[in-house]
Amino acid sequence: MNRWRQFFTCCLVRRSVLAALGLALLFASASCQLFRPKHQEGAATTTQAGDVTVQFVGVTAFTEADLRDTLFDALDSIKASGLTPATADDAAFFLELFYRKNGYTFVSTNYNIVNARNLQLTVNEGPLVVLGDIDFTGNEQFKDPQNFREYIIGQTRERFPAKRKDLPYVDADVQKGADLVQRFYLSQGYLEARVGQPSVVYADNRTRANLTVPIIEGRPYHFGAVTIDGQLVFPQKDLYTLLGDEPKMPYTRPRVDAMQRKLEDYYKKKGYFTATVTAYSDPTKADSGNRVATSYVVAPGPLYHLDGVRVVGTDRLKPEFLRNRFKKISGKVYDPKVLDDAYQQLILTGLFSQLRVEPKTQPDNTLRLDIDVKESKARELGASLGYGTFEGPILGFEIRDRDFNGTGRPISFNVDYSTRTVSGELLYVDPYLFESDYQLRLRLNALTRDLTNYAKQEVAALADISRPITKALKVSAFVQGASVKITDNAVQNFQLGLSEYTVTSIGGTFSLDLRDNPVSPTRGLVIAATGDVASKSFGGDLNFLRATGRATYFQPIGKKTLFIVGFRLGIIQPFGATDGSVRLDTDGDPKTPRVAVGPILPIDERFFLGGSTSVRSFPERTLGPYDLRSKQPIGGQAFTLFNAEYQFPLIPSVADLKGAVFFDAGNLRQYAGDIGFSDERYGIGVGIRYNLPIGPLRLDYGVNPNPHRNENNGAFNFSFGFAF
């Protein structure tokens, strides 16, 4: 539920539009693949350009839809400017170009303006010419022609399906391929290499083009002595190390420039903002072994420190906000990476539609940061619409101010409504508490929720302070409290625990996120853990210790498939005196004394498993111990959960649409002391994923291979976000 709430309560109008567009693109892409017209001989007869009818004569190879697409601009010109010799000639030209790109080498086209509203385009198609043999001459040093052949056909291959064996002969593509062969020779140090005009011999009644590509290799060049001189500042051996293996590679001008950039960047990263490195290298002066001497002369200039910030363009935002973002690096040696990190953090705030940070040299060898901004609209009113298997339709509204009182701190209020939940939340975030690296979150929320086996009303508050230790590692401490009232319970009272209580806890979290992308990861590892303690001494009614943890690993297999594996566990242990006594309803007499049965955790504080983010062969919250009389789940104090999923493309042309097969295993134990891996329940299934800019939509069906009494054989789950 938390993942749903975080998504749907924070979505603004434009994000909802993105989601809707993503779904539309999904179905539109699938429709295009299933219902795209196939080539039918004679299908292209006429099309319209406004009130002008364009008739195709002699067309047998393409449909009217194909020709209309390729002539879109020409037809649009006819529609806008009218039918003239110029617009008609353009249409004939682009029609002929289209044919040639599809292998009709001998095509010719003509136009005839019949009258002001009728254009006739006549096509003499000629035969379809496919690529035949491709031979190379003069390639003494590179005998294997396969790579060269890929260069020649590569441009054409990109436009046609991989399953098509006979590629059409397209002269323009062949010329580009020959250029790529020459570039290959240049990259290998053959500075004098020349790849000539490919010669063509037509065979099989001009339906097959056999090519011969002449190559003059010339001699290979190598790097000779590479020297670094000038005002070095740093040890020469360190500078040579920067060059890496470049001097051992064949001599090329791009490698000369690459080494020059490495040296110059190194000096700038060390604070020499105006450093220049000049390269001297002349292959015409190579020695008898074709070795080219190369020298670099360093002019480092002065060492610069950052000092001062000038802000231009702020409106509502106080300029001090921007100055404070760079205060911690003021006085330090200029480092472009540190400056770029600060810039990226500002971009992520969403406060700016335009942001430019430019270092300006000062007479005292300092750098002033000139910041020119254009503020984004800070206040937004948004709505979102979604659906979940458990929640049903979900409607959300949000009011947000990214720049509360001009301080650059966001505050938001959102309301969610579904068939099970009505909730409201007020959230304030200070990413720079006291202008430090600490972040403060203050949250106040209230909700009513129907969970099938019981309903609840809750008012809760949270204060959380977090700090990044490194870019990947983050820790936090929090205090939270809630007042909970359980109503409409379907389980027996002695299974329920307290039906009305308050709870206050103090805890902490840590997370290590090594994924390449937090929204759509393709590789990496994320580890997180949370622990807290609740005590009556904090002002609540409960005593317990609670800890949860997770680890998820993403491993790409090949270029288009992904394997994901994850493990989670949780444990909550009540302790000390509680109000967990109950009245056993054996005689129906309300005067029957309450019987103390030890610390009983309220049902809403227990863990529940099953659903779209745990064991997907079970409906939401239905895996685990049951009340024997009502057959309703009662949750547990400990769980373990293992998930594995393999994702793969469903339609090659729709990159964001993926299929998945998965395996889930988990258990839920009634008491914390029973935590372990016995009585595992399983889910095996398939699913569909569609990636949106804000995360994936998921549809899964999981099979329960060994259903116990009163359990389903499987379950459908539709949801948003990651399963684990």
N, C-alpha and C positions, 0 to 999 in steps of 0.2 A: 504493500500500500504506500509506503514511504516513497518509493521510486515514482509511482503514479502521481502522488501529490506534488513531489518536487518538480515534476515535468509540467503537469497541467496547471498548477497554480502559478508557475513562473512564465508560462507562455504568454506573449503579447500578441496583438493582432497580426503583426507581420510574421511572427513565427507560426501562427496558425495557418496563415496563407501559404507559407512554405510547406507545411505538412500536407495541406490540401493539394498543392501543386505537385508534391512528390507522389501522392497517391494517383493523381490524374496522369502523371507521366508514366507510372507503373502500368496502368491499364491501357494508356494510349500506346506505349511501346509494345506491350504484348499484342494489342490489336493490330498494330502495323505489321508485326511479324506473322500473325496468323492470316491476315486478310489482305496483305499487299498484293495487288494484281500481278500476275505472272506475265512474262513476255508471250504474246500471242501474235502470230503472223497476221498481218493485215489489220491489226486492231487500231492502229493510228490512222484516222481518217480526217477528222476536223477537231478544232478546239476554238475557244473564244478569247478575244482580247477586247474586252468591253463590248461594243456593238460591231466589232470587226470579226468576221468569220475567217479563220485560217484553215485552209485545206491542204492536207499532205497527200502528195501523189508519189507513188513508188515506194512508200514506206512499208516494209514487211517485218522488220526486226524488232521494233519497239512499240509499246503501247502509247496511247494518247497521254496517259498519266506521266510516262517517262519523258516524253517530249515537252509536255507542258512544264514539268519541273525544270528541265534544262534550259528552256526558253523563257523562264519566268521574267527576267529583267527585260528581254526584248519585247515580250508581250505586254509588259507593264508600260514600256515606252510607247508602244502603239496605242494602248488605251489612253495614255495621258496626252500624247502629242499628235495623235491621228496617224493614219496610214499614209506614209510618204516613201519615196525611193530610199531615203536614208534609213528609216526604221525597218523597211522591208529587207534591205541589204543586210542590216545587222542580224535580223532573224535568220536569214539564209546562212550567214557566216557562222553564227553560234550553233546552228543545226549541223553544219559540216564539221565543226570542231568537236562536237559531241560524238559524232560517228567515228571520227579518227581516234578519239580517246578510248573507244570501245573496239578498236581493231579493224575498222573499215578503211584501209589505207587508200583505196582507189575511189572513194566516194566523191561525188560532185553534187552541188546543189545550185538551184536557180530559183528566182522568184518571178512572179507575174502578178502585177496589181490589176485584178479583173475590173474592179470598180472601187469606189471609196469605202465600201464595207466588205470587200472580199479580197483576200490575199491567197495566192496559190504558191506553195513551196514544193518544188519538184526535186526528188532525190533519185540519183542513180547510185544505188548503194554499192554495187560491186561485191566481191566476195569478202567474207570474214577471214582475216589473215591472222594466224596464230604463230607464236614464237616456236621456231624449230631448233636446230642445232646452234649453239653459240661457241665459237672457237676463238682462241686467242693466239696471237703470234708474237714472238719476241720476248715472252715472259720467261727468261732463262733462270732467274733467281727464285721465282715463285711458280713452280710447276703445276701445283694443284689448282685447277681453274674453278673449283666449286665456289670459293668465296667471291671470286670475280663475277661468276654467273649470278650470285645473289645480288651483287651490286646492280647488274644490268636489269634484272627482273624486279628488283625491290620496289621501285616506284609504281609499277603496274600491280604488283601483288597487294599493295596496301589498299587498292580500290576494289578488289575482287575477293570473294570468299576463299578461304584456305582450301576448301575441298575441290575447287575448280582446278583441274590438272592442266588443261590447255589454255595458257594465258594469251590474250590478244597481243598482236604486235602493235606497239605505239611508238612511233619514231621519237617523239619528244621525251618519252620515258627512257628510251635507250640512250639518248644523248646525255641525260642526267646521270644515268648509270655509268657511262664512260667517264664522266667528270669525277664520280666517286672512286673509280679505279685509279685515276690519276692522283686524287687526294690521298689514297692509300699509299701509293709510292712515295709521295712527299712526306707522309708521316713516318716512313721507314728510312728517311734520309736521302732518297733519290731525287735530289733537287732538279736534275735535268730531265727527269722522266717526262715522256709525252705519250698520251693515249690518243691515237688518231681517230678519224671519222670511221665509225663502223660501216663496213660494206655489207650490202644485202643481196642475197640471191633468192628469188621467189621460186617455189616448187609446188607441185601438185595443183596445177591450174591456178597459180597465184593465191593459194590458201595457206601457204606455209612460208615463213620468212626465216632463212638460215643466215646467221650473222657471223662475220669475221671481224674481230677487234684487233687492230695492230697496236703494238706497244713498243716504244723505244725506252729502255730502262735507264740508260746512262750509268753513271758511277755513284756508289753510295758515299755519303759524307758522315763523318763522326766528329764528336767534340774533341778538340785538342786540349791544351792547357786552359783551365778555367781559373782566373785570378780575381780576387776581391781587394780593392785598394781604396784609398781616400781616408777620411776621418772615421775610423771604424767604430770607436767607442767600446764595442764589445769584442771579446776574444775572436780572432780570426777563425779558429777551429770550430767555434759555435756557429759562425756564419756559414762555413762550408757544410756543416751538418744539416743546416736548413735546406740546402739544395737537394738533399736526398739522392735518389738514383738518376736524376735528370742528366748529369754529365756522362753517365754510362749508356744512355739511350742514343739512338741515331740522331744526328744533328738536324734540327729544324728550327725555323724562326719562332714558331709558337713556343718551343721549349726554351729558347733564349728569353722570350718575354715572360714565360712562367717563372723562371728563376729570378728575373728582375722584380717581379711582383712579390715573390716570397720574401726577398730581402727588404723591399720597401715596406711591406705590411708589418714585418717584424719590428722595424724601427718605430713605426707609428703606434704599434701596440705597446711599445715601451715608453711612449710619451713624446716621441719626436714627431710632432704633428706635421711639420713641413719637410720632413725627410724626403730626399730624392735619390734614386739609384739610376745611374746612366749605364746602359749596356753598349759595348763596342764589339762587334762581331761581323766579319766580312768573308763569306764563303769564297769569293774570288781570290782570296789570299791563302787558300788552303795549301798545306804542304803536299809533298809527293804521295803521302798516304791518305789524302783527302781528309785530313784532320784540320778543323777550324778552331783557331785560338779565340777565346771569348774572355773579355774582362769586364768587371763591374766597378764603377767608381761611386763611392758613397759620400753624400753630402747630408749629414744628419740634421743640421740646423740646431736650434736651441731646444732644450727640454722644457716642455710646457706642462703647467698645472692648471686645473680647472678653478676658476674664480669668478663668481658673479653670474647672475641669471637676469635676462631682460625678457619680459613677457608682453606680448602684443596680441590683441584680438579677443580678450576675455570680455564677457558680458555679465552674466549672472554669477559665474564662478569667480571666487576671490583669487587674485593672482598669487597670493601666498601659498595656495594649494600646490601650484606648479613649482614654486621656489623650494618648498619643503621636500618635494620628490627628489630633488638633486642636492639637497643640503648635505647628505652623508658622504657624497663624493667630492664636495667642494674642498679645494686645497690639495687634492690628491693628484698624482701624475695622470695625465690624460691616457685613457684606455678606451678605444672605440667599442670594445665588447661590453664593458660596464655601462657605457653610455647607451648602447643599443638595448641592453636589458631594461634599463630605466624607461626608455622610449616604449618598448613593447608592453611594459606594465601599464603605462598610461593609455595606450591604445585599448587594452583589455577592459578599462573602466567603462567604455562606451560613452564617455563624456564629450568626445570630439569627433566631428565629421572630417576635420582636417587638422593635422598636427605636424609641424615641422620644427625640428631641433637642429640648429646649425651652430657649430663652434666657430667663433670669430677671434682671430689673433689680436692681442693687445700689445702695446709698446713694451710692457714689462715682462714679456714672455709668458703671459697667462692667456687662457682661453675663456672668453665669455660665451655663455650659451644663450643664443637668441632664439626664443620660443615664440612661434607664430601659430595661433590656433583659431579654429572656427568651431564653436560649441555645437554639439548635437542638441536636439530637443530633449530636455531632461525629464519632463513630465509626460507620462504615457498612461492611457487607459486601454486595457486590452481584454480580450475574451478568447476562450479556447474551448474546443469541443473534442471529446474523445470517447473511447469505449474500452471496457475491460471485461473479460469473461466473468469475473466475480463482482465487479462494481456496477456493470451495466453501463448505460450512457453517462458521460461525465461532462458537466458544464462548469466552466471556471471564469471568474472575473478578477481583474487585477488593476490596482492603481499604484503606479510607481513614480518616485521622484529620485533620479540618479544623483541629483545635486541638492540634497537637503540643506536649506538655508545657505546655499553658496559654498558649502564646505567640501563638496565632492564626495559626500557620504550618501549611499543609497538607503532609502526607506520605502517599504512597500506594504500594501494591504491587499489580501486576496481572499476570495470566497469560492469554495468548491461545492458543487451539488451533484450527487449521484443517487441511484436508487437505494443505496445503503448508507451514504454519508452526507452530512451537511457540516461544513467546517469553515472557520474563518481564522486568518493568521495575520498578525502584525509583526513585521521583521525590520530591524534596523541593523545595519552593518557598518562598522568603522574599520576599514582595512589598514588604517595607520594610527592605531591607538596611541595618543600622546606623541604623534609624529615618529613612531617607532616601527619596528618590523612586526609588532604584535597586531593581531586582528581581533576585534570584538564583535560578537553576534548577540543580539538581544531579541528573543522571540516570545510572543504571547499568542496562544491559540486556544480555541474552544471548538468542540465538535460533539455531535451525536452520531452514533454509528450502530447499525444493525449487523451483527456477525452470525446470524442464523441460530447459533446455540445460546446467544445472549445479546443484549443490547447494552450500550453504555453511553454515559454523558461524561465529558471530561473537560476540565479547564487546566491548562499547563503553561509553565514559563520556563525559559532556558536562558542562561548566561554562559557564553563560551568564549574563551580566550585561546587563540592559536598562534603558532609561530612557525615559519619555515626554517628548518635547520640547514637544509640544502635545497636545491631546486626540486629534488625528488622526495625529500623527507620532511614530514610535517608533524608536529605534536600539538596537543591542545589539552586544556583542563576546563571542566565545566561543572556547574551546579544546576540542577533542575528539580522542579517540583510539580506535582499534579494533584488535583482533586478529582476522584473517580467515583461514579455511582453506577452500579450494575442494575439493569432492569430487564424484565421479560426473559429471565433465564429459563432455558429448556432442560438444564441438567439438575440433578438432585442437589439440595442445599449443601450437603456435606462435601460435595465435589466442587462447590463454588468458591469457598473461602469468603473473605469479607465482601459484602456487597456495596459498602460505602466506606471510603477511606481516603486518606491523603498519603502521599509518598514524597520524600525529599532525598535526593542522592547527590553524591559528589564523585566525580570520576575524571578519567583522562583517556585520550586516544593517541594513537600514532598511525601514520600511513606512509608507505614507501611505494611510490608510483614510478615505475621504470618503463611504462608503455610509451609507444611512439606517438600516440594520439589518444587523449582521454575520451573523445566522442566516438571515434571509429578506429579502435586500435587494430593493428595488423601484426604486431609483435610486442614482446615485453612481459613484464611481471608487475603485479600490484599485490602488496601485502598490507593488511590493516588489522588493528586490534583495538578493542574498547573494553575498559573495565570501570565499574563504579560500585559504590557501597551506599546502601540506604540504611538509615538508623533513626530510631525514635528520638535520639538526642539531637537530630537535625530538625525536629519539629513534625515528623510524620508519624504514621501508624505502623510502619513496616520496618523490619530488619532483614537485610539480605545482602549477599555479595553476588555480583554478576560480571561475567566476562564473555565476550564474543570475539571471534577472529576469522579472517578469511585470507586465502591466497589464490590468485588466478594467474594463469600463464597462457600467453598467446604465442603460437608458433606457426609461421607460414610454411606451407608445403607447396613448393613450386611458386608460380607467380600469382595464381588465382584462387588457391584454396587455403583454408585456415583451420588449424586444430587448436581448440581451447580446452583447458582442463582447470578445474577449481576444487578447492576443499574449504569447508566452513565448519565451525563448531560453536557451541554456546552452552553455558552452564549458569544456573542461578540457584543459590543455596540460601534458604532462609535460616536465621539463627536467633537465639535469644527468645525472650518472652514475646508472644504475639497475642492478638485477639483472634486467633485461628480456631477457637472452639466452635462447635456446631451443635445443632439440635437434630438428633436422628429421628426422622419422621416415621417411626415404626408403628406408633399407635394413633397418629393423627391428633394428639392432644397438644395444643400450643403451650400448655403448662409443663410439659415434660422438660426436666432440667437439661441445660446444655452440657455436652460432654466434651472435655478437652482432649483433642487427638494430636497434640503437638503442633509445631509451626506449619500452618497451611498457607501456601502462597495464593493470593487472589488470582482468579482465573485469567484476568487481563494482564497479569505480569508474567504469565507462563509463555513458553515458546509454542508455536504451531508450525507445522510443515504441510506441504502439498501446495500445488499451484504453479504458476508460470515461472517462479524464480527458485523453486526447490525441486521436489520430485514431481515431474510433469505428468506422470500417469495418475495422479490423484487430483481431484478438485481442490480448490483453495482451502487450506486449513483443515483438511480432513484426514491427514496421516497421523497416527499416533493413538494414545490411550483414549478409550471411549467410556462414557457413562453407560453402565450395563442396562439401566432401565430405559433411558431416552434414546440410546444409540447415538448420542451426540459426542463430538470430540471435546476433551477437557484439557488438552495441552499437556506440556511436560516441562521438567526442570533442566533437561539436557538434551542436546541433539548433536548428531554428526551428519555431514552432507557432502557427497562427492558428485561432481558433474563433469562430463566430457562431451564435447560437441565437435563435429567436423562440418565445416561450411564449404560450399562449392557453387560455381556459377550454374544457374538454371538456363538462361538464355544468353549466349555469348555477347550479343549486341546490347544487352541491358545490364551494365556492370553492377548496378546497385541491387539487382534482384538475385537472391541466392537461395539455394536449398540447404538443408541441414539434416544430419542424422545425429541422434544423441543417446547417451546412456546416463541415467541418474541412479544414485543409491543413497539412502539416508535412513536414519532411525530417530525416534523421539522417545525418550525415557521419562517415566513419571517422576522419578526422583533423581536428584543430582548425583548421588552416590552410584547410580547404575550406568553412568556414562560409559560408552564403549562402542563396539562394532557388532554386537549381536543383534539378531532380529532385524537385519537390514531389509528395507523395502525398495523395490526397483522400478525403474521406468525406462522403457526402450521406445524410441519414436522417431518421427520425422517432422520437419517444419519448413517454413518459408520465411525468409528475411527480406525486408526492403529498407535500404539505408536512406534516411532523410538527413538533412544537414544537422539536425539536433538529436540523432540517434536512430536505431533501427525499430521498425515495426515487426512484430513476431507473431506468427501463427503456428502452434505446435499441436501435435497429437501424440500422446504417450500411452503405451500399452503396459498394463500391470500384469507381468507374467505369472504371478502367483497370488491372486486375490484371496484375502481372508473373508470370513463371513461379513456380510453387509457392505463389502467394498465393491466399487465399480471395476469393470475390466479395463478401463482406460479413461482418458479425459482430454477434451480440447481446451486449449488455453490461448487466448488472444491478448496481447499486451504490447506495451512500448518499453524500450530500454533493453538493457542486457539481462540475460537470465541469471548470471552469476559473476 
